[in-house]
Amino acid sequence: MHESDYDQPSVTTAFRHERSVRRALSVLDIKHQRLQEDIEQFLHHLILLVPTAESTETTPMVLKTVLEDALKRLGDPAFAALILHTFAKQQGRQPPETPQQRVS
């Protein structure tokens, strides 16, 4: 037997793995874009859910407080971080640092 005969399964396995990763990435990318669009649309319509928030300078602060309180009650810190990150980007502010960003 040749040495290359032993390498064949690992090359095939690596190829299949890479192909699977690329397929998963493609689907994840589409889902990520759709979720981001949905979150942005929700945040644009948030003012309709907050009747006390009139169009003033404090409106973003009122909306953020309502949003933070609702997210605390939801009990999902990862989802809350995603929503608050998107909210900060929409407001033109630097989004809060996520734990993943602190590691890198």
The first five atom37 places (N, CA, C, CB, O) and aatype in JSON, in Angstrom:
{
  "aatype": [12, 8, 6, 15, 3, 18, 3, 5, 14, 15, 19, 16, 16, 0, 13, 1, 8, 6, 1, 15, 19, 1, 1, 0, 10, 15, 19, 10, 3, 9, 11, 8, 5, 1, 10, 5, 6, 3, 9, 6, 5, 13, 10, 8, 8, 10, 9, 10, 10, 19, 14, 16, 0, 6, 15, 16, 6, 16, 16, 14, 12, 19, 10, 11, 16, 19, 10, 6, 3, 0, 10, 11, 1, 10, 7, 3, 14, 0, 13, 0, 0, 10, 9, 10, 8, 16, 13, 0, 11, 5, 5, 7, 1, 5, 14, 14, 6, 16, 14, 5, 5, 1, 19, 15],
  "atom_mask": [
    [1, 1, 1, 1, 1],
    [1, 1, 1, 1, 1],
    [1, 1, 1, 1, 1],
    [1, 1, 1, 1, 1],
    [1, 1, 1, 1, 1],
    [1, 1, 1, 1, 1],
    [1, 1, 1, 1, 1],
    [1, 1, 1, 1, 1],
    [1, 1, 1, 1, 1],
    [1, 1, 1, 1, 1],
    [1, 1, 1, 1, 1],
    [1, 1, 1, 1, 1],
    [1, 1, 1, 1, 1],
    [1, 1, 1, 1, 1],
    [1, 1, 1, 1, 1],
    [1, 1, 1, 1, 1],
    [1, 1, 1, 1, 1],
    [1, 1, 1, 1, 1],
    [1, 1, 1, 1, 1],
    [1, 1, 1, 1, 1],
    [1, 1, 1, 1, 1],
    [1, 1, 1, 1, 1],
    [1, 1, 1, 1, 1],
    [1, 1, 1, 1, 1],
    [1, 1, 1, 1, 1],
    [1, 1, 1, 1, 1],
    [1, 1, 1, 1, 1],
    [1, 1, 1, 1, 1],
    [1, 1, 1, 1, 1],
    [1, 1, 1, 1, 1],
    [1, 1, 1, 1, 1],
    [1, 1, 1, 1, 1],
    [1, 1, 1, 1, 1],
    [1, 1, 1, 1, 1],
    [1, 1, 1, 1, 1],
    [1, 1, 1, 1, 1],
    [1, 1, 1, 1, 1],
    [1, 1, 1, 1, 1],
    [1, 1, 1, 1, 1],
    [1, 1, 1, 1, 1],
    [1, 1, 1, 1, 1],
    [1, 1, 1, 1, 1],
    [1, 1, 1, 1, 1],
    [1, 1, 1, 1, 1],
    [1, 1, 1, 1, 1],
    [1, 1, 1, 1, 1],
    [1, 1, 1, 1, 1],
    [1, 1, 1, 1, 1],
    [1, 1, 1, 1, 1],
    [1, 1, 1, 1, 1],
    [1, 1, 1, 1, 1],
    [1, 1, 1, 1, 1],
    [1, 1, 1, 1, 1],
    [1, 1, 1, 1, 1],
    [1, 1, 1, 1, 1],
    [1, 1, 1, 1, 1],
    [1, 1, 1, 1, 1],
    [1, 1, 1, 1, 1],
    [1, 1, 1, 1, 1],
    [1, 1, 1, 1, 1],
    [1, 1, 1, 1, 1],
    [1, 1, 1, 1, 1],
    [1, 1, 1, 1, 1],
    [1, 1, 1, 1, 1],
    [1, 1, 1, 1, 1],
    [1, 1, 1, 1, 1],
    [1, 1, 1, 1, 1],
    [1, 1, 1, 1, 1],
    [1, 1, 1, 1, 1],
    [1, 1, 1, 1, 1],
    [1, 1, 1, 1, 1],
    [1, 1, 1, 1, 1],
    [1, 1, 1, 1, 1],
    [1, 1, 1, 1, 1],
    [1, 1, 1, 0, 1],
    [1, 1, 1, 1, 1],
    [1, 1, 1, 1, 1],
    [1, 1, 1, 1, 1],
    [1, 1, 1, 1, 1],
    [1, 1, 1, 1, 1],
    [1, 1, 1, 1, 1],
    [1, 1, 1, 1, 1],
    [1, 1, 1, 1, 1],
    [1, 1, 1, 1, 1],
    [1, 1, 1, 1, 1],
    [1, 1, 1, 1, 1],
    [1, 1, 1, 1, 1],
    [1, 1, 1, 1, 1],
    [1, 1, 1, 1, 1],
    [1, 1, 1, 1, 1],
    [1, 1, 1, 1, 1],
    [1, 1, 1, 0, 1],
    [1, 1, 1, 1, 1],
    [1, 1, 1, 1, 1],
    [1, 1, 1, 1, 1],
    [1, 1, 1, 1, 1],
    [1, 1, 1, 1, 1],
    [1, 1, 1, 1, 1],
    [1, 1, 1, 1, 1],
    [1, 1, 1, 1, 1],
    [1, 1, 1, 1, 1],
    [1, 1, 1, 1, 1],
    [1, 1, 1, 1, 1],
    [1, 1, 1, 1, 1]
  ],
  "atom_positions": [
    [[0.83, -1.19, 0.0], [0.0, 0.0, 0.0], [0.86, 1.23, 0.0], [-0.94, 0.01, 1.2], [1.96, 1.26, 0.56]],
    [[0.35, 2.25, -0.64], [1.05, 3.52, -0.66], [0.62, 4.38, 0.5], [0.81, 4.25, -1.99], [-0.45, 4.2, 1.08]],
    [[1.47, 5.32, 0.82], [1.17, 6.24, 1.92], [-0.07, 7.08, 1.61], [2.38, 7.17, 2.17], [-0.82, 7.42, 2.53]],
    [[-0.31, 7.4, 0.35], [-1.46, 8.23, -0.03], [-2.79, 7.5, 0.2], [-1.35, 8.66, -1.49], [-3.83, 8.14, 0.33]],
    [[-2.76, 6.15, 0.23], [-3.99, 5.39, 0.49], [-4.53, 5.69, 1.89], [-3.72, 3.88, 0.34], [-5.74, 5.68, 2.09]],
    [[-3.66, 5.94, 2.84], [-4.08, 6.22, 4.21], [-4.58, 7.65, 4.35], [-2.93, 5.96, 5.18], [-5.37, 7.93, 5.25]],
    [[-4.14, 8.56, 3.51], [-4.54, 9.96, 3.59], [-5.92, 10.19, 2.97], [-3.51, 10.84, 2.89], [-6.57, 11.19, 3.29]],
    [[-6.39, 9.32, 2.11], [-7.63, 9.53, 1.38], [-8.83, 9.76, 2.29], [-7.9, 8.36, 0.48], [-9.56, 10.73, 2.06]],
    [[-9.09, 8.95, 3.31], [-10.26, 9.2, 4.15], [-10.19, 10.56, 4.87], [-10.39, 8.09, 5.18], [-11.21, 11.23, 5.01]],
    [[-9.03, 10.95, 5.3], [-8.94, 12.22, 6.01], [-9.15, 13.4, 5.07], [-7.59, 12.34, 6.71], [-9.73, 14.41, 5.47]],
    [[-8.7, 13.31, 3.84], [-8.92, 14.37, 2.86], [-10.41, 14.45, 2.52], [-8.08, 14.12, 1.57], [-10.98, 15.54, 2.46]],
    [[-11.02, 13.3, 2.31], [-12.45, 13.26, 2.02], [-13.26, 13.81, 3.19], [-12.9, 11.83, 1.69], [-14.19, 14.59, 2.99]],
    [[-12.9, 13.41, 4.38], [-13.6, 13.89, 5.59], [-13.43, 15.39, 5.74], [-13.07, 13.17, 6.84], [-14.39, 16.09, 6.05]],
    [[-12.23, 15.88, 5.52], [-11.98, 17.33, 5.62], [-12.78, 18.09, 4.57], [-10.48, 17.63, 5.47], [-13.32, 19.16, 4.85]],
    [[-12.86, 17.55, 3.36], [-13.62, 18.19, 2.29], [-15.1, 18.25, 2.64], [-13.41, 17.45, 0.96], [-15.74, 19.29, 2.49]],
    [[-15.65, 17.13, 3.12], [-17.07, 17.1, 3.5], [-17.36, 18.05, 4.65], [-17.49, 15.67, 3.88], [-18.38, 18.73, 4.67]],
    [[-16.44, 18.1, 5.59], [-16.6, 19.01, 6.72], [-16.62, 20.47, 6.23], [-15.46, 18.81, 7.75], [-17.49, 21.24, 6.62]],
    [[-15.68, 20.82, 5.38], [-15.61, 22.18, 4.86], [-16.87, 22.53, 4.05], [-14.36, 22.35, 3.98], [-17.4, 23.63, 4.16]],
    [[-17.32, 21.6, 3.26], [-18.54, 21.82, 2.47], [-19.74, 22.03, 3.39], [-18.79, 20.64, 1.52], [-20.58, 22.89, 3.13]],
    [[-19.84, 21.26, 4.45], [-20.93, 21.4, 5.41], [-20.86, 22.74, 6.15], [-20.9, 20.26, 6.42], [-21.88, 23.38, 6.38]],
    [[-19.65, 23.15, 6.5], [-19.47, 24.44, 7.18], [-19.91, 25.57, 6.26], [-18.0, 24.63, 7.61], [-20.58, 26.5, 6.7]],
    [[-19.53, 25.5, 5.01], [-19.9, 26.55, 4.06], [-21.41, 26.61, 3.84], [-19.2, 26.33, 2.71], [-21.98, 27.69, 3.73]],
    [[-22.06, 25.46, 3.79], [-23.52, 25.43, 3.65], [-24.18, 26.05, 4.89], [-24.03, 23.98, 3.43], [-25.1, 26.86, 4.77]],
    [[-23.71, 25.64, 6.05], [-24.26, 26.2, 7.3], [-24.04, 27.7, 7.37], [-23.63, 25.51, 8.52], [-24.93, 28.44, 7.78]],
    [[-22.86, 28.15, 6.97], [-22.56, 29.58, 6.97], [-23.5, 30.33, 6.04], [-21.1, 29.81, 6.54], [-23.96, 31.42, 6.38]],
    [[-23.79, 29.77, 4.9], [-24.69, 30.41, 3.95], [-26.07, 30.6, 4.56], [-24.78, 29.59, 2.65], [-26.65, 31.68, 4.46]],
    [[-26.59, 29.57, 5.19], [-27.91, 29.65, 5.83], [-27.87, 30.62, 7.02], [-28.38, 28.25, 6.29], [-28.78, 31.42, 7.2]],
    [[-26.82, 30.53, 7.82], [-26.69, 31.44, 8.96], [-26.61, 32.9, 8.53], [-25.45, 31.08, 9.78], [-27.18, 33.78, 9.17]],
    [[-25.92, 33.15, 7.45], [-25.8, 34.52, 6.95], [-27.17, 35.07, 6.55], [-24.84, 34.57, 5.75], [-27.49, 36.21, 6.87]],
    [[-27.95, 34.27, 5.88], [-29.3, 34.69, 5.47], [-30.16, 34.94, 6.7], [-29.95, 33.63, 4.57], [-30.85, 35.95, 6.78]],
    [[-30.11, 34.03, 7.67], [-30.88, 34.19, 8.9], [-30.43, 35.43, 9.66], [-30.74, 32.95, 9.79], [-31.26, 36.18, 10.18]],
    [[-29.14, 35.64, 9.73], [-28.59, 36.81, 10.43], [-29.13, 38.1, 9.81], [-27.05, 36.79, 10.39], [-29.56, 39.0, 10.52]],
    [[-29.11, 38.18, 8.5], [-29.6, 39.37, 7.81], [-31.08, 39.59, 8.07], [-29.35, 39.26, 6.31], [-31.51, 40.72, 8.31]],
    [[-31.86, 38.52, 8.02], [-33.31, 38.64, 8.25], [-33.61, 39.06, 9.69], [-34.01, 37.31, 7.93], [-34.46, 39.92, 9.93]],
    [[-32.91, 38.45, 10.64], [-33.11, 38.82, 12.04], [-32.72, 40.28, 12.28], [-32.3, 37.9, 12.96], [-33.42, 41.0, 12.99]],
    [[-31.63, 40.69, 11.71], [-31.18, 42.07, 11.87], [-32.21, 43.03, 11.3], [-29.81, 42.29, 11.18], [-32.51, 44.06, 11.91]],
    [[-32.75, 42.72, 10.14], [-33.79, 43.56, 9.54], [-35.04, 43.6, 10.41], [-34.15, 43.04, 8.14], [-35.64, 44.66, 10.59]],
    [[-35.44, 42.45, 10.97], [-36.61, 42.41, 11.85], [-36.4, 43.24, 13.11], [-36.93, 40.96, 12.23], [-37.29, 43.96, 13.54]],
    [[-35.22, 43.14, 13.7], [-34.91, 43.91, 14.9], [-34.92, 45.4, 14.59], [-33.54, 43.5, 15.48], [-35.48, 46.19, 15.35]],
    [[-34.32, 45.79, 13.47], [-34.3, 47.19, 13.1], [-35.71, 47.72, 12.85], [-33.43, 47.4, 11.85], [-36.04, 48.84, 13.24]],
    [[-36.55, 46.92, 12.21], [-37.93, 47.33, 11.98], [-38.66, 47.48, 13.3], [-38.65, 46.32, 11.07], [-39.4, 48.46, 13.49]],
    [[-38.48, 46.53, 14.21], [-39.1, 46.63, 15.54], [-38.67, 47.91, 16.24], [-38.75, 45.41, 16.39], [-39.5, 48.62, 16.82]],
    [[-37.4, 48.21, 16.2], [-36.9, 49.41, 16.89], [-37.45, 50.68, 16.26], [-35.38, 49.43, 16.88], [-37.7, 51.66, 16.96]],
    [[-37.63, 50.69, 14.95], [-38.22, 51.85, 14.29], [-39.67, 52.06, 14.73], [-38.15, 51.69, 12.76], [-40.15, 53.19, 14.82]],
    [[-40.37, 50.95, 15.01], [-41.77, 51.03, 15.4], [-41.95, 51.09, 16.92], [-42.52, 49.84, 14.85], [-43.08, 51.16, 17.4]],
    [[-40.88, 51.05, 17.66], [-40.96, 51.05, 19.12], [-41.69, 52.29, 19.64], [-39.56, 50.98, 19.73], [-42.41, 52.21, 20.63]],
    [[-41.51, 53.4, 19.0], [-42.16, 54.64, 19.45], [-43.68, 54.5, 19.45], [-41.74, 55.82, 18.54], [-44.36, 55.17, 20.23]],
    [[-44.22, 53.65, 18.59], [-45.66, 53.43, 18.56], [-46.14, 52.63, 19.78], [-46.05, 52.69, 17.28], [-47.31, 52.7, 20.15]],
    [[-45.21, 51.88, 20.4], [-45.56, 51.08, 21.56], [-45.44, 51.86, 22.87], [-44.68, 49.86, 21.62], [-45.88, 51.39, 23.91]],
    [[-44.85, 53.03, 22.8], [-44.59, 53.82, 24.0], [-45.38, 55.13, 23.87], [-43.05, 54.1, 24.18], [-44.87, 56.12, 23.35]],
    [[-46.64, 55.14, 24.35], [-47.48, 56.32, 24.15], [-46.99, 57.56, 24.88], [-48.86, 56.01, 24.59], [-47.33, 58.67, 24.47]],
    [[-46.22, 57.42, 25.94], [-45.75, 58.59, 26.68], [-44.57, 59.26, 26.01], [-45.38, 58.2, 28.09], [-44.21, 60.39, 26.35]],
    [[-43.96, 58.57, 25.07], [-42.77, 59.13, 24.41], [-43.19, 60.05, 23.28], [-41.85, 58.0, 23.88], [-43.55, 59.6, 22.2]],
    [[-43.12, 61.33, 23.55], [-43.41, 62.31, 22.51], [-42.09, 62.63, 21.82], [-44.07, 63.61, 23.1], [-41.02, 62.29, 22.31]],
    [[-42.18, 63.26, 20.71], [-40.98, 63.59, 19.94], [-40.24, 64.74, 20.61], [-41.35, 63.94, 18.49], [-40.45, 65.91, 20.29]],
    [[-39.36, 64.39, 21.53], [-38.55, 65.38, 22.23], [-37.11, 64.89, 22.26], [-39.08, 65.63, 23.67], [-36.77, 63.84, 21.72]],
    [[-36.27, 65.68, 22.9], [-34.86, 65.29, 23.02], [-34.69, 64.06, 23.89], [-34.04, 66.45, 23.58], [-33.73, 63.31, 23.73]],
    [[-35.61, 63.84, 24.81], [-35.48, 62.71, 25.73], [-36.1, 61.42, 25.2], [-36.12, 63.06, 27.06], [-36.02, 60.38, 25.86]],
    [[-36.71, 61.46, 24.04], [-37.36, 60.28, 23.48], [-36.43, 59.06, 23.42], [-37.89, 60.58, 22.1], [-36.84, 57.98, 23.85]],
    [[-35.21, 59.19, 22.9], [-34.33, 58.02, 22.88], [-34.06, 57.45, 24.28], [-33.01, 58.38, 22.22], [-33.95, 56.24, 24.43]],
    [[-33.96, 58.3, 25.28], [-33.72, 57.82, 26.65], [-34.94, 57.07, 27.18], [-33.38, 58.99, 27.6], [-34.8, 56.03, 27.82]],
    [[-36.13, 57.6, 26.91], [-37.37, 56.94, 27.35], [-37.49, 55.59, 26.66], [-38.61, 57.81, 27.04], [-37.79, 54.58, 27.31]],
    [[-37.26, 55.56, 25.37], [-37.35, 54.31, 24.62], [-36.33, 53.29, 25.13], [-37.13, 54.56, 23.13], [-36.65, 52.11, 25.27]],
    [[-35.12, 53.75, 25.42], [-34.09, 52.83, 25.91], [-34.48, 52.26, 27.27], [-32.74, 53.54, 26.0], [-34.27, 51.08, 27.53]],
    [[-35.04, 53.09, 28.13], [-35.44, 52.62, 29.46], [-36.56, 51.58, 29.35], [-35.91, 53.81, 30.33], [-36.51, 50.54, 30.01]],
    [[-37.55, 51.86, 28.52], [-38.65, 50.91, 28.31], [-38.1, 49.61, 27.72], [-39.73, 51.51, 27.38], [-38.47, 48.52, 28.16]],
    [[-37.23, 49.74, 26.74], [-36.63, 48.57, 26.1], [-35.82, 47.75, 27.09], [-35.75, 49.01, 24.94], [-35.95, 46.53, 27.13]],
    [[-34.99, 48.4, 27.89], [-34.18, 47.69, 28.88], [-35.04, 46.98, 29.91], [-33.23, 48.66, 29.59], [-34.76, 45.83, 30.27]],
    [[-36.1, 47.64, 30.39], [-36.98, 47.01, 31.37], [-37.68, 45.79, 30.78], [-38.03, 48.02, 31.86], [-37.78, 44.75, 31.44]],
    [[-38.15, 45.91, 29.55], [-38.82, 44.78, 28.89], [-37.85, 43.63, 28.67], [-39.42, 45.22, 27.56], [-38.2, 42.46, 28.86]],
    [[-36.62, 43.96, 28.28], [-35.62, 42.9, 28.04], [-35.21, 42.21, 29.33], [-34.39, 43.49, 27.35], [-34.96, 41.0, 29.33]],
    [[-35.14, 42.94, 30.43], [-34.84, 42.32, 31.73], [-35.91, 41.3, 32.08], [-34.73, 43.39, 32.85], [-35.6, 40.2, 32.56]],
    [[-37.16, 41.66, 31.85], [-38.26, 40.74, 32.16], [-38.26, 39.52, 31.25], [-39.6, 41.47, 32.05], [-38.71, 38.45, 31.64]],
    [[-37.76, 39.69, 30.05], [-37.69, 38.57, 29.12], [-36.72, 37.5, 29.63], [-37.26, 39.05, 27.73], [-36.95, 36.31, 29.46]],
    [[-35.63, 37.95, 30.26], [-34.71, 37.0, 30.88], [-33.73, 36.32, 29.95], [0.0, 0.0, 0.0], [-33.27, 35.22, 30.25]],
    [[-33.41, 36.94, 28.84], [-32.45, 36.35, 27.89], [-31.34, 37.38, 27.64], [-33.16, 35.94, 26.55], [-31.48, 38.23, 26.76]],
    [[-30.24, 37.3, 28.41], [-29.18, 38.31, 28.29], [-28.55, 38.39, 26.9], [-28.11, 38.02, 29.28], [-28.18, 39.48, 26.47]],
    [[-28.43, 37.29, 26.21], [-27.82, 37.32, 24.88], [-28.73, 38.07, 23.89], [-27.56, 35.87, 24.37], [-28.25, 38.88, 23.1]],
    [[-30.01, 37.8, 23.95], [-30.95, 38.49, 23.07], [-31.01, 39.97, 23.44], [-32.36, 37.84, 23.17], [-31.07, 40.83, 22.55]],
    [[-31.0, 40.26, 24.72], [-31.01, 41.66, 25.18], [-29.8, 42.41, 24.65], [-31.05, 41.73, 26.71], [-29.92, 43.56, 24.21]],
    [[-28.65, 41.78, 24.69], [-27.43, 42.41, 24.19], [-27.54, 42.7, 22.69], [-26.2, 41.52, 24.47], [-27.11, 43.76, 22.23]],
    [[-28.11, 41.78, 21.95], [-28.29, 41.96, 20.5], [-29.23, 43.14, 20.22], [-28.85, 40.67, 19.85], [-28.94, 43.98, 19.37]],
    [[-30.33, 43.21, 20.93], [-31.3, 44.28, 20.73], [-30.68, 45.63, 21.11], [-32.58, 44.03, 21.56], [-30.79, 46.59, 20.35]],
    [[-30.03, 45.69, 22.27], [-29.43, 46.96, 22.72], [-28.29, 47.39, 21.81], [-28.93, 46.82, 24.16], [-28.09, 48.59, 21.6]],
    [[-27.55, 46.45, 21.28], [-26.48, 46.76, 20.33], [-27.07, 47.42, 19.08], [-25.69, 45.47, 19.95], [-26.55, 48.44, 18.61]],
    [[-28.13, 46.85, 18.56], [-28.78, 47.4, 17.37], [-29.39, 48.76, 17.67], [-29.86, 46.43, 16.84], [-29.32, 49.67, 16.85]],
    [[-30.0, 48.91, 18.85], [-30.59, 50.19, 19.25], [-29.51, 51.27, 19.31], [-31.29, 50.06, 20.61], [-29.72, 52.38, 18.82]],
    [[-28.37, 50.95, 19.9], [-27.28, 51.93, 20.0], [-26.77, 52.32, 18.62], [-26.12, 51.36, 20.85], [-26.48, 53.49, 18.38]],
    [[-26.66, 51.36, 17.71], [-26.22, 51.67, 16.34], [-27.22, 52.59, 15.66], [-26.06, 50.38, 15.52], [-26.82, 53.52, 14.96]],
    [[-28.5, 52.34, 15.86], [-29.52, 53.19, 15.24], [-29.49, 54.61, 15.8], [-30.9, 52.59, 15.45], [-29.76, 55.58, 15.08]],
    [[-29.15, 54.73, 17.06], [-29.11, 56.05, 17.68], [-27.82, 56.79, 17.35], [-29.26, 55.92, 19.2], [-27.63, 57.93, 17.75]],
    [[-26.93, 56.13, 16.63], [-25.68, 56.76, 16.23], [-24.65, 56.79, 17.34], [0.0, 0.0, 0.0], [-23.7, 57.57, 17.3]],
    [[-24.84, 55.93, 18.32], [-23.89, 55.84, 19.42], [-23.08, 54.57, 19.29], [-24.61, 55.89, 20.78], [-23.45, 53.64, 18.57]],
    [[-21.96, 54.56, 20.0], [-21.13, 53.36, 20.05], [-21.89, 52.28, 20.81], [-19.74, 53.65, 20.73], [-22.28, 52.49, 21.95]],
    [[-22.12, 51.11, 20.19], [-22.83, 50.04, 20.88], [-22.05, 49.59, 22.11], [-23.06, 48.85, 19.94], [-20.82, 49.68, 22.14]],
    [[-22.76, 49.1, 23.14], [-22.06, 48.61, 24.32], [-21.17, 47.42, 23.97], [-23.06, 48.21, 25.4], [-21.46, 46.66, 23.05]],
    [[-20.09, 47.27, 24.69], [-19.13, 46.2, 24.43], [-19.75, 44.88, 24.87], [-17.78, 46.46, 25.17], [-20.31, 44.77, 25.96]],
    [[-19.63, 43.88, 24.01], [-20.14, 42.56, 24.33], [-19.03, 41.73, 24.93], [-20.72, 41.88, 23.09], [-17.85, 42.03, 24.73]],
    [[-19.37, 40.67, 25.69], [-18.33, 39.82, 26.25], [-17.4, 39.25, 25.19], [-18.96, 38.69, 27.02], [-16.21, 39.07, 25.46]],
    [[-17.91, 38.95, 24.0], [-17.08, 38.41, 22.93], [-16.05, 39.43, 22.46], [-17.96, 37.97, 21.75], [-14.92, 39.07, 22.13]],
    [[-16.43, 40.72, 22.44], [-15.5, 41.75, 22.02], [-14.39, 41.93, 23.07], [-16.24, 43.07, 21.79], [-13.25, 42.25, 22.72]],
    [[-14.72, 41.74, 24.35], [-13.72, 41.91, 25.41], [-12.64, 40.84, 25.34], [-14.38, 41.87, 26.77], [-11.49, 41.09, 25.69]],
    [[-13.02, 39.64, 24.88], [-12.06, 38.53, 24.81], [-11.02, 38.8, 23.74], [-12.77, 37.2, 24.53], [-9.84, 38.5, 23.94]],
    [[-11.44, 39.36, 22.59], [-10.52, 39.55, 21.47], [-9.64, 40.76, 21.64], [-11.27, 39.66, 20.19], [-8.82, 41.04, 20.77]]
  ]
}
